[in-house]
Every structure is written in structure tokens, then in C-alpha cells.
């Protein structure tokens, strides 16, 4: 059968459909890019404070509860006993670091937090919260990093969910009044954390 020029024009102008394999490849590329962005976020971090809490934060599911009091959650200590988060402030600022043994930035920042813990002494409390894993998984990391500030286990991620984070590590700065002041997702740099602590100390 002969094909007329009109038929050729119609065929060339018709939209071409991608085969299913191509769509699968595109979807896989999107997933990979999202994963890379997540890893990069874990190293660079993103912060929210009272001034910026209402703005969109790609590393927080929603705006964090800046200004809210810590939730009434009791967590088991690595060394025995328990800690009531709502009463952990004891009239001084508190740094809460959410971490996991499977999180590389968590491992790399813990020695820095240990140094600040000693530098501030009794003026600032520090609390490490092993998030969404059993203490059996977290204890070896604690020993390897040499941290001496209190560590607790939060296997069901209650604190992580409360602060509306999407990544680890997540560091919270709480004022002496027990209210959340700052949230940082990703590895926190010591100078930045020191600035926040100096501000809440007045």
C-alpha cells in the first residue's frame, strides 16, 4: 500500500509514547537523586528557630514545635534507670541529640558534643537519644565514641516524631524553662551549637 505525504505528516506529528522500561528508568533516577539529597542533608544540616519555624524546611515534616514544652516521655538509660524528658532540664539549658548507630554523621559528631559537654560543665545538660533501635545496637557506638553524657533509648522514636524531623542526627536546644528553642537536622557544627547555647544562657 502506498503512503501519502499527508499520512507521513500525521505520523511524524503524533506524540511518541515511551516504553514501560523507560518509565521505570526515570522513576529509579528520581529515587536515586532523592537518596543523594538525603545523604547530603545529613552532612550539611538544616535548622529551624523561633524566627524561622513557620517556614518550609525540607528536612522537617512540618514546622517543629518551637516554644513548646518537652513531651512527657520516660526513656530508659543505657546505664540503668530512666529519664523523664519533661523534667530533664533541671533549671538549665539542655541539648538533646537524636542519633542512631546506623547514621554516619551521628558517629562523627558525637565526639564534638562530648567536648562541649565538658566545656559547659554544670551550666548545660546534654542527653543523647538512641532513636528507633534497640540499646543492643546503640551501646557499642557509645563505647566507641567515648561519650560520657547520659544516653537513653527511644526504640519507638517518640522524640523524633514529636519534633517532626525527617533525618538523623537531629539536635534540639531547650531553654532552662523547658521550651524548645532550636532544631537542627544533620551534623551540627560546634560553633553554631555554641552560639545557640550562649544565647539561651544569656
N, C-alpha and C positions, 0 to 999 in steps of 0.2 A: 504494500500500500504506500502511495506517495504521501509525503507530509508537506503541507502547505506552509509558506512563511508565517502565516497567522498562527498556525499550530505551534511553530517553533518559538514565536514571541510569547505565546501564552505559557509554554513550558518553562521558558527562561525566567519569567516574572513570578512564577508560583513559588511560594515560600518552601524552603527545603527543611525537612524535619531531621533532627539529629537522631541517630540510632540510640537505643537504650544504653549501650555501653558508654557512649559519650556522656550521657547524663550522669551515669554512675561515677565516671571520672571527675566530672565537675563537682559533684557532691563530696567526693573524697578530698578534693583540693580545698574545699571550703572548711572541712573538718580539720585538715592539717594546719591551715592558716589560723584557725581559732585556737588550736592547741599551742602553736608557736606564740601567739599573743598572750595566752595564759601564762606560759613559762616566763616570757619576758616581763610580764606584770609581776611575777613573783620576785624578780630581782630589783626592779625599779620601784615598784610600790605606788600606791595612791592613797591620799589622805583626805579625811573629812574633819572639819572642826565646826564649832558653833557658827562661824561666819559662812561656811560653805556647805553645811549639812543638807540644805534643801536642794542643792544642785545635783544633776545626774552624776553618778560615779560608776564607771564600768566594772569596778571590782567589788561593788556593794550591790546586793539585790535591790535594796531600796535605800532611802536616806537612813543613816544609822540613828539610833535613839539618843542623839546628843542632848545632854541636860537631864536625861532620865536617871533614876537611881538604879544601882546594880540589882539584878533579879535575885530573888530569894532562893538560891540554888545551893545545895550542900554537895561538895565533891570530896572524894576520898584522897588523902595524901599518900604520896609514894612511901613515906617513912612511917605510915600508920596514923590513925585518927582521921579527922575530917576537917574541912574548912567551909564555913558558911560565907558565900560570896558577898552577901549583903552586909555582913558585919566584918569583912576582912580589911576595911580601911583603917580602923583604929585611930581616927582623927588625923591622918596624914595622907598625902597623895599615894596612889597605888598604880603601878604598872602591871598590866595583865597581858601576858604573851601567850597567844594560842599557837600551838605547834603540833607537829606530827613527826614521827621517826622517818616517815617516807618522804619528807619535804626537805630538799637540799638547802634552800635558803634558810629554813628554820635552823638547821645544823650550823650553818656558817655564822648566823647572827647571835647564837646563844653565848659564846664567849664575850662578845661585846656587851650583852646585857649583864653578864656576871661582873664585868669591870665597873659598870655604872652602879650596880647593886652595892658594891663595896665603896664606891666613891661617895654615894649619898648616905650611906650608913643608915641610921635610925630615922632620917628625915623623910625617906621614901620607901614604901613597901614594894616588893616585887613578887609576882606569882606566875609561875608557868603552868599552863593548862594543856595537858596532852589530850588532843582532840580526836575523837572518833576512832580510837584504837584501844586495845587493852593495855594495862600497865606492863604486861609482859613484853610488849613491843617497845614501850617507851623507856623503860628503865635502863637498857643498855646504852641508849643515846645519852641519857642524863649522865651516866658514869663517864662516857667517852668525852663529853664536852666539859666535864668538871664543874658544872653549875652547883651552887650551894644554896640558892634561894629556894623557897618552898615550891614543890611541884605537886600538882593534883591531876587526877584522871577524870576526863569527861567523855566517856565512851559513846554517849548518845548526842554529843555536840550541842548541848543546851546553850552554852555561852555563845558559841559560833552562830547558832540560829538567832539568838536574841539580838546580837549586834548586826545581823543581816549581811554577813560577809560572804564572799564567794571564793575566797582563796586563803591559803596559809603561806607564811605566817601572818597573823593579824595581831597588832599590838594596840592595846587600849590604855589611855591615860585617864585616870579617875581622880577627881579632886578630893580634898580632905572631907568634903561634905557628902561623899559617896555618889556623886553625879558624874556621868560620863562627859569628858571634855574633848578628847581627841580619839580618832580611829585611823590606823594606818594599816593598809593591806600590802603585803610584800615585805622584803627585808627593810627594816628601819635603820637609818644611818644614825650613829651615836650623837653627832652634833645636833641633828634635828630633834631627837628624843630629849636631849639635854635642854634645848631651848624650851620645849613644852613643859618640862619639869620645873625649870626655873620660873616660868610664868605662873604655874599653879602654886609654887611655893611663895610667890610674891616677892 
